[in-house]
Amino acid sequence: MERRSLNRKIVDAIEVEGVADLTDLKSICHKGHIIDTSINGFLMLIHRDDLEQKEHKSNLSLSSLEGTDIGMFLPQMNLDLDGMVKRTSHTGQGFFEVYIEFSNDVPEYWRECLMDLLPEPGEMD
């Protein structure tokens, strides 16, 4: 695969809802925001207050989610997305960054189109 000059795109906080574990359909969080994307995946920001499970709220790490297949809904685009949690980090002040890699069955051309469609900061103002 050829290297692209723009591997990542910072986006204008796209809201996600209903983030859930696809294995047992347990809800992970009410909402979050996609803040960065690439053709391989996206970075989601989640606030502790939006987490569903008590064990996640009382912990400074969401590393237990790594390797979990998750699904979510993007209401602004009326779109369902799924992927696998690859890494998590606590960024402070109650926020967590969660990197999700797209599922293998999502075609590359579709991921490229999604990346192009997501608005850059200030584009929706």
MODELLER restraints for C-alpha pairs under 7 A, 6 or more apart:
rsr = mdl.restraints
at = mdl.atoms
rsr.add(forms.Gaussian(group=physical.xy_distance, feature=features.Distance(at['CA:7:A'], at['CA:38:A']), mean=5.87, stdev=0.5))
rsr.add(forms.Gaussian(group=physical.xy_distance, feature=features.Distance(at['CA:8:A'], at['CA:36:A']), mean=6.89, stdev=0.5))
rsr.add(forms.Gaussian(group=physical.xy_distance, feature=features.Distance(at['CA:8:A'], at['CA:37:A']), mean=5.60, stdev=0.5))
rsr.add(forms.Gaussian(group=physical.xy_distance, feature=features.Distance(at['CA:8:A'], at['CA:38:A']), mean=4.60, stdev=0.5))
rsr.add(forms.Gaussian(group=physical.xy_distance, feature=features.Distance(at['CA:9:A'], at['CA:36:A']), mean=5.64, stdev=0.5))
rsr.add(forms.Gaussian(group=physical.xy_distance, feature=features.Distance(at['CA:9:A'], at['CA:37:A']), mean=5.24, stdev=0.5))
rsr.add(forms.Gaussian(group=physical.xy_distance, feature=features.Distance(at['CA:9:A'], at['CA:38:A']), mean=6.19, stdev=0.5))
rsr.add(forms.Gaussian(group=physical.xy_distance, feature=features.Distance(at['CA:10:A'], at['CA:35:A']), mean=5.98, stdev=0.5))
rsr.add(forms.Gaussian(group=physical.xy_distance, feature=features.Distance(at['CA:10:A'], at['CA:36:A']), mean=4.37, stdev=0.5))
rsr.add(forms.Gaussian(group=physical.xy_distance, feature=features.Distance(at['CA:10:A'], at['CA:37:A']), mean=6.44, stdev=0.5))
rsr.add(forms.Gaussian(group=physical.xy_distance, feature=features.Distance(at['CA:10:A'], at['CA:120:A']), mean=6.33, stdev=0.5))
rsr.add(forms.Gaussian(group=physical.xy_distance, feature=features.Distance(at['CA:11:A'], at['CA:35:A']), mean=5.25, stdev=0.5))
rsr.add(forms.Gaussian(group=physical.xy_distance, feature=features.Distance(at['CA:11:A'], at['CA:36:A']), mean=5.48, stdev=0.5))
rsr.add(forms.Gaussian(group=physical.xy_distance, feature=features.Distance(at['CA:11:A'], at['CA:118:A']), mean=6.38, stdev=0.5))
rsr.add(forms.Gaussian(group=physical.xy_distance, feature=features.Distance(at['CA:11:A'], at['CA:119:A']), mean=5.58, stdev=0.5))
rsr.add(forms.Gaussian(group=physical.xy_distance, feature=features.Distance(at['CA:11:A'], at['CA:120:A']), mean=4.39, stdev=0.5))
rsr.add(forms.Gaussian(group=physical.xy_distance, feature=features.Distance(at['CA:11:A'], at['CA:121:A']), mean=5.53, stdev=0.5))
rsr.add(forms.Gaussian(group=physical.xy_distance, feature=features.Distance(at['CA:12:A'], at['CA:35:A']), mean=6.47, stdev=0.5))
rsr.add(forms.Gaussian(group=physical.xy_distance, feature=features.Distance(at['CA:12:A'], at['CA:119:A']), mean=5.64, stdev=0.5))
rsr.add(forms.Gaussian(group=physical.xy_distance, feature=features.Distance(at['CA:12:A'], at['CA:120:A']), mean=5.09, stdev=0.5))
rsr.add(forms.Gaussian(group=physical.xy_distance, feature=features.Distance(at['CA:12:A'], at['CA:121:A']), mean=4.15, stdev=0.5))
rsr.add(forms.Gaussian(group=physical.xy_distance, feature=features.Distance(at['CA:12:A'], at['CA:122:A']), mean=6.75, stdev=0.5))
rsr.add(forms.Gaussian(group=physical.xy_distance, feature=features.Distance(at['CA:13:A'], at['CA:33:A']), mean=5.25, stdev=0.5))
rsr.add(forms.Gaussian(group=physical.xy_distance, feature=features.Distance(at['CA:13:A'], at['CA:34:A']), mean=5.35, stdev=0.5))
rsr.add(forms.Gaussian(group=physical.xy_distance, feature=features.Distance(at['CA:13:A'], at['CA:35:A']), mean=4.93, stdev=0.5))
rsr.add(forms.Gaussian(group=physical.xy_distance, feature=features.Distance(at['CA:14:A'], at['CA:33:A']), mean=5.19, stdev=0.5))
rsr.add(forms.Gaussian(group=physical.xy_distance, feature=features.Distance(at['CA:14:A'], at['CA:34:A']), mean=4.99, stdev=0.5))
rsr.add(forms.Gaussian(group=physical.xy_distance, feature=features.Distance(at['CA:14:A'], at['CA:35:A']), mean=6.83, stdev=0.5))
rsr.add(forms.Gaussian(group=physical.xy_distance, feature=features.Distance(at['CA:15:A'], at['CA:31:A']), mean=6.98, stdev=0.5))
rsr.add(forms.Gaussian(group=physical.xy_distance, feature=features.Distance(at['CA:15:A'], at['CA:32:A']), mean=5.91, stdev=0.5))
rsr.add(forms.Gaussian(group=physical.xy_distance, feature=features.Distance(at['CA:15:A'], at['CA:33:A']), mean=4.50, stdev=0.5))
rsr.add(forms.Gaussian(group=physical.xy_distance, feature=features.Distance(at['CA:15:A'], at['CA:34:A']), mean=6.47, stdev=0.5))
rsr.add(forms.Gaussian(group=physical.xy_distance, feature=features.Distance(at['CA:15:A'], at['CA:74:A']), mean=6.14, stdev=0.5))
rsr.add(forms.Gaussian(group=physical.xy_distance, feature=features.Distance(at['CA:16:A'], at['CA:31:A']), mean=5.42, stdev=0.5))
rsr.add(forms.Gaussian(group=physical.xy_distance, feature=features.Distance(at['CA:16:A'], at['CA:32:A']), mean=5.21, stdev=0.5))
rsr.add(forms.Gaussian(group=physical.xy_distance, feature=features.Distance(at['CA:16:A'], at['CA:33:A']), mean=5.65, stdev=0.5))
rsr.add(forms.Gaussian(group=physical.xy_distance, feature=features.Distance(at['CA:16:A'], at['CA:72:A']), mean=6.42, stdev=0.5))
rsr.add(forms.Gaussian(group=physical.xy_distance, feature=features.Distance(at['CA:16:A'], at['CA:73:A']), mean=5.53, stdev=0.5))
rsr.add(forms.Gaussian(group=physical.xy_distance, feature=features.Distance(at['CA:16:A'], at['CA:74:A']), mean=4.65, stdev=0.5))
rsr.add(forms.Gaussian(group=physical.xy_distance, feature=features.Distance(at['CA:16:A'], at['CA:75:A']), mean=6.76, stdev=0.5))
rsr.add(forms.Gaussian(group=physical.xy_distance, feature=features.Distance(at['CA:17:A'], at['CA:30:A']), mean=5.68, stdev=0.5))
rsr.add(forms.Gaussian(group=physical.xy_distance, feature=features.Distance(at['CA:17:A'], at['CA:31:A']), mean=4.35, stdev=0.5))
rsr.add(forms.Gaussian(group=physical.xy_distance, feature=features.Distance(at['CA:17:A'], at['CA:32:A']), mean=6.61, stdev=0.5))
rsr.add(forms.Gaussian(group=physical.xy_distance, feature=features.Distance(at['CA:17:A'], at['CA:72:A']), mean=5.95, stdev=0.5))
rsr.add(forms.Gaussian(group=physical.xy_distance, feature=features.Distance(at['CA:17:A'], at['CA:73:A']), mean=5.20, stdev=0.5))
rsr.add(forms.Gaussian(group=physical.xy_distance, feature=features.Distance(at['CA:17:A'], at['CA:74:A']), mean=6.36, stdev=0.5))
rsr.add(forms.Gaussian(group=physical.xy_distance, feature=features.Distance(at['CA:18:A'], at['CA:27:A']), mean=6.80, stdev=0.5))
rsr.add(forms.Gaussian(group=physical.xy_distance, feature=features.Distance(at['CA:18:A'], at['CA:29:A']), mean=6.43, stdev=0.5))
rsr.add(forms.Gaussian(group=physical.xy_distance, feature=features.Distance(at['CA:18:A'], at['CA:30:A']), mean=5.36, stdev=0.5))
rsr.add(forms.Gaussian(group=physical.xy_distance, feature=features.Distance(at['CA:18:A'], at['CA:31:A']), mean=6.31, stdev=0.5))
rsr.add(forms.Gaussian(group=physical.xy_distance, feature=features.Distance(at['CA:18:A'], at['CA:72:A']), mean=5.34, stdev=0.5))
rsr.add(forms.Gaussian(group=physical.xy_distance, feature=features.Distance(at['CA:18:A'], at['CA:73:A']), mean=6.15, stdev=0.5))
rsr.add(forms.Gaussian(group=physical.xy_distance, feature=features.Distance(at['CA:19:A'], at['CA:27:A']), mean=6.08, stdev=0.5))
rsr.add(forms.Gaussian(group=physical.xy_distance, feature=features.Distance(at['CA:19:A'], at['CA:28:A']), mean=5.51, stdev=0.5))
rsr.add(forms.Gaussian(group=physical.xy_distance, feature=features.Distance(at['CA:19:A'], at['CA:29:A']), mean=5.40, stdev=0.5))
rsr.add(forms.Gaussian(group=physical.xy_distance, feature=features.Distance(at['CA:19:A'], at['CA:30:A']), mean=6.60, stdev=0.5))
rsr.add(forms.Gaussian(group=physical.xy_distance, feature=features.Distance(at['CA:19:A'], at['CA:31:A']), mean=6.88, stdev=0.5))
rsr.add(forms.Gaussian(group=physical.xy_distance, feature=features.Distance(at['CA:19:A'], at['CA:70:A']), mean=6.73, stdev=0.5))
rsr.add(forms.Gaussian(group=physical.xy_distance, feature=features.Distance(at['CA:19:A'], at['CA:71:A']), mean=5.69, stdev=0.5))
rsr.add(forms.Gaussian(group=physical.xy_distance, feature=features.Distance(at['CA:19:A'], at['CA:72:A']), mean=4.42, stdev=0.5))
rsr.add(forms.Gaussian(group=physical.xy_distance, feature=features.Distance(at['CA:20:A'], at['CA:26:A']), mean=5.49, stdev=0.5))
rsr.add(forms.Gaussian(group=physical.xy_distance, feature=features.Distance(at['CA:20:A'], at['CA:27:A']), mean=4.20, stdev=0.5))
rsr.add(forms.Gaussian(group=physical.xy_distance, feature=features.Distance(at['CA:20:A'], at['CA:28:A']), mean=4.99, stdev=0.5))
rsr.add(forms.Gaussian(group=physical.xy_distance, feature=features.Distance(at['CA:20:A'], at['CA:70:A']), mean=5.45, stdev=0.5))
rsr.add(forms.Gaussian(group=physical.xy_distance, feature=features.Distance(at['CA:20:A'], at['CA:71:A']), mean=5.49, stdev=0.5))
rsr.add(forms.Gaussian(group=physical.xy_distance, feature=features.Distance(at['CA:20:A'], at['CA:72:A']), mean=6.50, stdev=0.5))
rsr.add(forms.Gaussian(group=physical.xy_distance, feature=features.Distance(at['CA:21:A'], at['CA:27:A']), mean=6.34, stdev=0.5))
rsr.add(forms.Gaussian(group=physical.xy_distance, feature=features.Distance(at['CA:21:A'], at['CA:28:A']), mean=6.65, stdev=0.5))
rsr.add(forms.Gaussian(group=physical.xy_distance, feature=features.Distance(at['CA:21:A'], at['CA:68:A']), mean=6.66, stdev=0.5))
rsr.add(forms.Gaussian(group=physical.xy_distance, feature=features.Distance(at['CA:21:A'], at['CA:69:A']), mean=5.99, stdev=0.5))
rsr.add(forms.Gaussian(group=physical.xy_distance, feature=features.Distance(at['CA:21:A'], at['CA:70:A']), mean=4.56, stdev=0.5))
rsr.add(forms.Gaussian(group=physical.xy_distance, feature=features.Distance(at['CA:21:A'], at['CA:71:A']), mean=6.62, stdev=0.5))
rsr.add(forms.Gaussian(group=physical.xy_distance, feature=features.Distance(at['CA:22:A'], at['CA:69:A']), mean=5.58, stdev=0.5))
rsr.add(forms.Gaussian(group=physical.xy_distance, feature=features.Distance(at['CA:22:A'], at['CA:70:A']), mean=5.06, stdev=0.5))
rsr.add(forms.Gaussian(group=physical.xy_distance, feature=features.Distance(at['CA:22:A'], at['CA:71:A']), mean=6.16, stdev=0.5))
rsr.add(forms.Gaussian(group=physical.xy_distance, feature=features.Distance(at['CA:23:A'], at['CA:69:A']), mean=6.87, stdev=0.5))
rsr.add(forms.Gaussian(group=physical.xy_distance, feature=features.Distance(at['CA:27:A'], at['CA:52:A']), mean=6.37, stdev=0.5))
rsr.add(forms.Gaussian(group=physical.xy_distance, feature=features.Distance(at['CA:28:A'], at['CA:51:A']), mean=5.99, stdev=0.5))
rsr.add(forms.Gaussian(group=physical.xy_distance, feature=features.Distance(at['CA:28:A'], at['CA:52:A']), mean=5.40, stdev=0.5))
rsr.add(forms.Gaussian(group=physical.xy_distance, feature=features.Distance(at['CA:28:A'], at['CA:53:A']), mean=6.63, stdev=0.5))
rsr.add(forms.Gaussian(group=physical.xy_distance, feature=features.Distance(at['CA:29:A'], at['CA:50:A']), mean=5.35, stdev=0.5))
rsr.add(forms.Gaussian(group=physical.xy_distance, feature=features.Distance(at['CA:29:A'], at['CA:51:A']), mean=4.18, stdev=0.5))
rsr.add(forms.Gaussian(group=physical.xy_distance, feature=features.Distance(at['CA:29:A'], at['CA:52:A']), mean=4.94, stdev=0.5))
rsr.add(forms.Gaussian(group=physical.xy_distance, feature=features.Distance(at['CA:30:A'], at['CA:50:A']), mean=5.28, stdev=0.5))
rsr.add(forms.Gaussian(group=physical.xy_distance, feature=features.Distance(at['CA:30:A'], at['CA:51:A']), mean=6.48, stdev=0.5))
rsr.add(forms.Gaussian(group=physical.xy_distance, feature=features.Distance(at['CA:30:A'], at['CA:52:A']), mean=6.83, stdev=0.5))
rsr.add(forms.Gaussian(group=physical.xy_distance, feature=features.Distance(at['CA:31:A'], at['CA:50:A']), mean=6.06, stdev=0.5))
rsr.add(forms.Gaussian(group=physical.xy_distance, feature=features.Distance(at['CA:32:A'], at['CA:44:A']), mean=6.41, stdev=0.5))
rsr.add(forms.Gaussian(group=physical.xy_distance, feature=features.Distance(at['CA:32:A'], at['CA:45:A']), mean=5.63, stdev=0.5))
rsr.add(forms.Gaussian(group=physical.xy_distance, feature=features.Distance(at['CA:32:A'], at['CA:46:A']), mean=4.66, stdev=0.5))
rsr.add(forms.Gaussian(group=physical.xy_distance, feature=features.Distance(at['CA:33:A'], at['CA:44:A']), mean=5.34, stdev=0.5))
rsr.add(forms.Gaussian(group=physical.xy_distance, feature=features.Distance(at['CA:33:A'], at['CA:45:A']), mean=5.20, stdev=0.5))
rsr.add(forms.Gaussian(group=physical.xy_distance, feature=features.Distance(at['CA:33:A'], at['CA:46:A']), mean=6.69, stdev=0.5))
rsr.add(forms.Gaussian(group=physical.xy_distance, feature=features.Distance(at['CA:34:A'], at['CA:42:A']), mean=6.70, stdev=0.5))
rsr.add(forms.Gaussian(group=physical.xy_distance, feature=features.Distance(at['CA:34:A'], at['CA:43:A']), mean=5.71, stdev=0.5))
rsr.add(forms.Gaussian(group=physical.xy_distance, feature=features.Distance(at['CA:34:A'], at['CA:44:A']), mean=4.31, stdev=0.5))
rsr.add(forms.Gaussian(group=physical.xy_distance, feature=features.Distance(at['CA:34:A'], at['CA:45:A']), mean=6.32, stdev=0.5))
rsr.add(forms.Gaussian(group=physical.xy_distance, feature=features.Distance(at['CA:35:A'], at['CA:43:A']), mean=5.90, stdev=0.5))
rsr.add(forms.Gaussian(group=physical.xy_distance, feature=features.Distance(at['CA:35:A'], at['CA:44:A']), mean=5.93, stdev=0.5))
rsr.add(forms.Gaussian(group=physical.xy_distance, feature=features.Distance(at['CA:35:A'], at['CA:45:A']), mean=6.79, stdev=0.5))
rsr.add(forms.Gaussian(group=physical.xy_distance, feature=features.Distance(at['CA:36:A'], at['CA:42:A']), mean=5.67, stdev=0.5))
rsr.add(forms.Gaussian(group=physical.xy_distance, feature=features.Distance(at['CA:36:A'], at['CA:43:A']), mean=5.10, stdev=0.5))
rsr.add(forms.Gaussian(group=physical.xy_distance, feature=features.Distance(at['CA:37:A'], at['CA:43:A']), mean=6.18, stdev=0.5))
rsr.add(forms.Gaussian(group=physical.xy_distance, feature=features.Distance(at['CA:37:A'], at['CA:115:A']), mean=6.65, stdev=0.5))
rsr.add(forms.Gaussian(group=physical.xy_distance, feature=features.Distance(at['CA:38:A'], at['CA:115:A']), mean=6.50, stdev=0.5))
rsr.add(forms.Gaussian(group=physical.xy_distance, feature=features.Distance(at['CA:39:A'], at['CA:108:A']), mean=6.99, stdev=0.5))
rsr.add(forms.Gaussian(group=physical.xy_distance, feature=features.Distance(at['CA:39:A'], at['CA:111:A']), mean=5.19, stdev=0.5))
rsr.add(forms.Gaussian(group=physical.xy_distance, feature=features.Distance(at['CA:39:A'], at['CA:112:A']), mean=5.56, stdev=0.5))
rsr.add(forms.Gaussian(group=physical.xy_distance, feature=features.Distance(at['CA:39:A'], at['CA:115:A']), mean=6.65, stdev=0.5))
rsr.add(forms.Gaussian(group=physical.xy_distance, feature=features.Distance(at['CA:40:A'], at['CA:101:A']), mean=5.79, stdev=0.5))
rsr.add(forms.Gaussian(group=physical.xy_distance, feature=features.Distance(at['CA:40:A'], at['CA:102:A']), mean=5.98, stdev=0.5))
rsr.add(forms.Gaussian(group=physical.xy_distance, feature=features.Distance(at['CA:41:A'], at['CA:100:A']), mean=5.48, stdev=0.5))
rsr.add(forms.Gaussian(group=physical.xy_distance, feature=features.Distance(at['CA:41:A'], at['CA:101:A']), mean=4.09, stdev=0.5))
rsr.add(forms.Gaussian(group=physical.xy_distance, feature=features.Distance(at['CA:41:A'], at['CA:102:A']), mean=5.06, stdev=0.5))
rsr.add(forms.Gaussian(group=physical.xy_distance, feature=features.Distance(at['CA:42:A'], at['CA:99:A']), mean=5.82, stdev=0.5))
rsr.add(forms.Gaussian(group=physical.xy_distance, feature=features.Distance(at['CA:42:A'], at['CA:100:A']), mean=5.48, stdev=0.5))
rsr.add(forms.Gaussian(group=physical.xy_distance, feature=features.Distance(at['CA:42:A'], at['CA:101:A']), mean=6.58, stdev=0.5))
rsr.add(forms.Gaussian(group=physical.xy_distance, feature=features.Distance(at['CA:43:A'], at['CA:97:A']), mean=6.58, stdev=0.5))
rsr.add(forms.Gaussian(group=physical.xy_distance, feature=features.Distance(at['CA:43:A'], at['CA:98:A']), mean=5.72, stdev=0.5))
rsr.add(forms.Gaussian(group=physical.xy_distance, feature=features.Distance(at['CA:43:A'], at['CA:99:A']), mean=4.47, stdev=0.5))
rsr.add(forms.Gaussian(group=physical.xy_distance, feature=features.Distance(at['CA:43:A'], at['CA:100:A']), mean=6.33, stdev=0.5))
rsr.add(forms.Gaussian(group=physical.xy_distance, feature=features.Distance(at['CA:44:A'], at['CA:97:A']), mean=5.67, stdev=0.5))
rsr.add(forms.Gaussian(group=physical.xy_distance, feature=features.Distance(at['CA:44:A'], at['CA:98:A']), mean=5.13, stdev=0.5))
rsr.add(forms.Gaussian(group=physical.xy_distance, feature=features.Distance(at['CA:44:A'], at['CA:99:A']), mean=6.22, stdev=0.5))
rsr.add(forms.Gaussian(group=physical.xy_distance, feature=features.Distance(at['CA:45:A'], at['CA:95:A']), mean=6.72, stdev=0.5))
rsr.add(forms.Gaussian(group=physical.xy_distance, feature=features.Distance(at['CA:45:A'], at['CA:96:A']), mean=5.72, stdev=0.5))
rsr.add(forms.Gaussian(group=physical.xy_distance, feature=features.Distance(at['CA:45:A'], at['CA:97:A']), mean=4.72, stdev=0.5))
rsr.add(forms.Gaussian(group=physical.xy_distance, feature=features.Distance(at['CA:45:A'], at['CA:98:A']), mean=6.40, stdev=0.5))
rsr.add(forms.Gaussian(group=physical.xy_distance, feature=features.Distance(at['CA:46:A'], at['CA:95:A']), mean=5.67, stdev=0.5))
rsr.add(forms.Gaussian(group=physical.xy_distance, feature=features.Distance(at['CA:46:A'], at['CA:96:A']), mean=5.21, stdev=0.5))
rsr.add(forms.Gaussian(group=physical.xy_distance, feature=features.Distance(at['CA:46:A'], at['CA:97:A']), mean=6.45, stdev=0.5))
rsr.add(forms.Gaussian(group=physical.xy_distance, feature=features.Distance(at['CA:47:A'], at['CA:94:A']), mean=5.67, stdev=0.5))
rsr.add(forms.Gaussian(group=physical.xy_distance, feature=features.Distance(at['CA:47:A'], at['CA:95:A']), mean=4.50, stdev=0.5))
rsr.add(forms.Gaussian(group=physical.xy_distance, feature=features.Distance(at['CA:47:A'], at['CA:96:A']), mean=6.30, stdev=0.5))
rsr.add(forms.Gaussian(group=physical.xy_distance, feature=features.Distance(at['CA:48:A'], at['CA:57:A']), mean=5.71, stdev=0.5))
rsr.add(forms.Gaussian(group=physical.xy_distance, feature=features.Distance(at['CA:48:A'], at['CA:94:A']), mean=5.17, stdev=0.5))
rsr.add(forms.Gaussian(group=physical.xy_distance, feature=features.Distance(at['CA:48:A'], at['CA:95:A']), mean=6.03, stdev=0.5))
rsr.add(forms.Gaussian(group=physical.xy_distance, feature=features.Distance(at['CA:51:A'], at['CA:57:A']), mean=6.14, stdev=0.5))
rsr.add(forms.Gaussian(group=physical.xy_distance, feature=features.Distance(at['CA:56:A'], at['CA:62:A']), mean=6.39, stdev=0.5))
rsr.add(forms.Gaussian(group=physical.xy_distance, feature=features.Distance(at['CA:60:A'], at['CA:90:A']), mean=6.28, stdev=0.5))
rsr.add(forms.Gaussian(group=physical.xy_distance, feature=features.Distance(at['CA:61:A'], at['CA:89:A']), mean=6.59, stdev=0.5))
rsr.add(forms.Gaussian(group=physical.xy_distance, feature=features.Distance(at['CA:61:A'], at['CA:90:A']), mean=6.17, stdev=0.5))
rsr.add(forms.Gaussian(group=physical.xy_distance, feature=features.Distance(at['CA:62:A'], at['CA:88:A']), mean=5.99, stdev=0.5))
rsr.add(forms.Gaussian(group=physical.xy_distance, feature=features.Distance(at['CA:63:A'], at['CA:88:A']), mean=5.84, stdev=0.5))
rsr.add(forms.Gaussian(group=physical.xy_distance, feature=features.Distance(at['CA:65:A'], at['CA:85:A']), mean=6.47, stdev=0.5))
rsr.add(forms.Gaussian(group=physical.xy_distance, feature=features.Distance(at['CA:66:A'], at['CA:85:A']), mean=4.94, stdev=0.5))
rsr.add(forms.Gaussian(group=physical.xy_distance, feature=features.Distance(at['CA:66:A'], at['CA:86:A']), mean=5.33, stdev=0.5))
rsr.add(forms.Gaussian(group=physical.xy_distance, feature=features.Distance(at['CA:66:A'], at['CA:87:A']), mean=5.72, stdev=0.5))
rsr.add(forms.Gaussian(group=physical.xy_distance, feature=features.Distance(at['CA:67:A'], at['CA:84:A']), mean=5.97, stdev=0.5))
rsr.add(forms.Gaussian(group=physical.xy_distance, feature=features.Distance(at['CA:67:A'], at['CA:85:A']), mean=5.34, stdev=0.5))
rsr.add(forms.Gaussian(group=physical.xy_distance, feature=features.Distance(at['CA:67:A'], at['CA:86:A']), mean=5.92, stdev=0.5))
rsr.add(forms.Gaussian(group=physical.xy_distance, feature=features.Distance(at['CA:68:A'], at['CA:84:A']), mean=5.50, stdev=0.5))
rsr.add(forms.Gaussian(group=physical.xy_distance, feature=features.Distance(at['CA:68:A'], at['CA:85:A']), mean=5.49, stdev=0.5))
rsr.add(forms.Gaussian(group=physical.xy_distance, feature=features.Distance(at['CA:69:A'], at['CA:83:A']), mean=5.66, stdev=0.5))
rsr.add(forms.Gaussian(group=physical.xy_distance, feature=features.Distance(at['CA:69:A'], at['CA:84:A']), mean=4.35, stdev=0.5))
rsr.add(forms.Gaussian(group=physical.xy_distance, feature=features.Distance(at['CA:69:A'], at['CA:85:A']), mean=6.54, stdev=0.5))
rsr.add(forms.Gaussian(group=physical.xy_distance, feature=features.Distance(at['CA:70:A'], at['CA:82:A']), mean=5.57, stdev=0.5))
rsr.add(forms.Gaussian(group=physical.xy_distance, feature=features.Distance(at['CA:70:A'], at['CA:83:A']), mean=5.62, stdev=0.5))
rsr.add(forms.Gaussian(group=physical.xy_distance, feature=features.Distance(at['CA:70:A'], at['CA:84:A']), mean=5.92, stdev=0.5))
rsr.add(forms.Gaussian(group=physical.xy_distance, feature=features.Distance(at['CA:71:A'], at['CA:81:A']), mean=5.69, stdev=0.5))
rsr.add(forms.Gaussian(group=physical.xy_distance, feature=features.Distance(at['CA:71:A'], at['CA:82:A']), mean=4.16, stdev=0.5))
rsr.add(forms.Gaussian(group=physical.xy_distance, feature=features.Distance(at['CA:71:A'], at['CA:83:A']), mean=6.61, stdev=0.5))
rsr.add(forms.Gaussian(group=physical.xy_distance, feature=features.Distance(at['CA:72:A'], at['CA:80:A']), mean=5.76, stdev=0.5))
rsr.add(forms.Gaussian(group=physical.xy_distance, feature=features.Distance(at['CA:72:A'], at['CA:81:A']), mean=5.42, stdev=0.5))
rsr.add(forms.Gaussian(group=physical.xy_distance, feature=features.Distance(at['CA:72:A'], at['CA:82:A']), mean=6.29, stdev=0.5))
rsr.add(forms.Gaussian(group=physical.xy_distance, feature=features.Distance(at['CA:73:A'], at['CA:79:A']), mean=5.77, stdev=0.5))
rsr.add(forms.Gaussian(group=physical.xy_distance, feature=features.Distance(at['CA:73:A'], at['CA:80:A']), mean=4.47, stdev=0.5))
rsr.add(forms.Gaussian(group=physical.xy_distance, feature=features.Distance(at['CA:73:A'], at['CA:81:A']), mean=6.22, stdev=0.5))
rsr.add(forms.Gaussian(group=physical.xy_distance, feature=features.Distance(at['CA:74:A'], at['CA:80:A']), mean=6.22, stdev=0.5))
rsr.add(forms.Gaussian(group=physical.xy_distance, feature=features.Distance(at['CA:82:A'], at['CA:102:A']), mean=6.47, stdev=0.5))
rsr.add(forms.Gaussian(group=physical.xy_distance, feature=features.Distance(at['CA:82:A'], at['CA:103:A']), mean=6.48, stdev=0.5))
rsr.add(forms.Gaussian(group=physical.xy_distance, feature=features.Distance(at['CA:83:A'], at['CA:100:A']), mean=5.87, stdev=0.5))
rsr.add(forms.Gaussian(group=physical.xy_distance, feature=features.Distance(at['CA:83:A'], at['CA:101:A']), mean=5.34, stdev=0.5))
rsr.add(forms.Gaussian(group=physical.xy_distance, feature=features.Distance(at['CA:83:A'], at['CA:102:A']), mean=4.33, stdev=0.5))
rsr.add(forms.Gaussian(group=physical.xy_distance, feature=features.Distance(at['CA:83:A'], at['CA:103:A']), mean=4.58, stdev=0.5))
rsr.add(forms.Gaussian(group=physical.xy_distance, feature=features.Distance(at['CA:84:A'], at['CA:100:A']), mean=5.31, stdev=0.5))
rsr.add(forms.Gaussian(group=physical.xy_distance, feature=features.Distance(at['CA:84:A'], at['CA:101:A']), mean=5.30, stdev=0.5))
rsr.add(forms.Gaussian(group=physical.xy_distance, feature=features.Distance(at['CA:84:A'], at['CA:102:A']), mean=6.59, stdev=0.5))
rsr.add(forms.Gaussian(group=physical.xy_distance, feature=features.Distance(at['CA:84:A'], at['CA:103:A']), mean=6.67, stdev=0.5))
rsr.add(forms.Gaussian(group=physical.xy_distance, feature=features.Distance(at['CA:85:A'], at['CA:98:A']), mean=6.84, stdev=0.5))
rsr.add(forms.Gaussian(group=physical.xy_distance, feature=features.Distance(at['CA:85:A'], at['CA:99:A']), mean=5.90, stdev=0.5))
rsr.add(forms.Gaussian(group=physical.xy_distance, feature=features.Distance(at['CA:85:A'], at['CA:100:A']), mean=4.48, stdev=0.5))
rsr.add(forms.Gaussian(group=physical.xy_distance, feature=features.Distance(at['CA:85:A'], at['CA:101:A']), mean=6.45, stdev=0.5))
rsr.add(forms.Gaussian(group=physical.xy_distance, feature=features.Distance(at['CA:86:A'], at['CA:99:A']), mean=5.73, stdev=0.5))
rsr.add(forms.Gaussian(group=physical.xy_distance, feature=features.Distance(at['CA:86:A'], at['CA:100:A']), mean=5.72, stdev=0.5))
rsr.add(forms.Gaussian(group=physical.xy_distance, feature=features.Distance(at['CA:86:A'], at['CA:101:A']), mean=6.45, stdev=0.5))
rsr.add(forms.Gaussian(group=physical.xy_distance, feature=features.Distance(at['CA:87:A'], at['CA:98:A']), mean=6.01, stdev=0.5))
rsr.add(forms.Gaussian(group=physical.xy_distance, feature=features.Distance(at['CA:87:A'], at['CA:99:A']), mean=5.34, stdev=0.5))
rsr.add(forms.Gaussian(group=physical.xy_distance, feature=features.Distance(at['CA:88:A'], at['CA:96:A']), mean=6.97, stdev=0.5))
rsr.add(forms.Gaussian(group=physical.xy_distance, feature=features.Distance(at['CA:88:A'], at['CA:97:A']), mean=5.60, stdev=0.5))
rsr.add(forms.Gaussian(group=physical.xy_distance, feature=features.Distance(at['CA:88:A'], at['CA:98:A']), mean=4.47, stdev=0.5))
rsr.add(forms.Gaussian(group=physical.xy_distance, feature=features.Distance(at['CA:88:A'], at['CA:99:A']), mean=6.25, stdev=0.5))
rsr.add(forms.Gaussian(group=physical.xy_distance, feature=features.Distance(at['CA:89:A'], at['CA:96:A']), mean=5.61, stdev=0.5))
rsr.add(forms.Gaussian(group=physical.xy_distance, feature=features.Distance(at['CA:89:A'], at['CA:97:A']), mean=5.29, stdev=0.5))
rsr.add(forms.Gaussian(group=physical.xy_distance, feature=features.Distance(at['CA:89:A'], at['CA:98:A']), mean=6.68, stdev=0.5))
rsr.add(forms.Gaussian(group=physical.xy_distance, feature=features.Distance(at['CA:90:A'], at['CA:96:A']), mean=4.42, stdev=0.5))
rsr.add(forms.Gaussian(group=physical.xy_distance, feature=features.Distance(at['CA:90:A'], at['CA:97:A']), mean=6.38, stdev=0.5))
rsr.add(forms.Gaussian(group=physical.xy_distance, feature=features.Distance(at['CA:91:A'], at['CA:97:A']), mean=6.79, stdev=0.5))
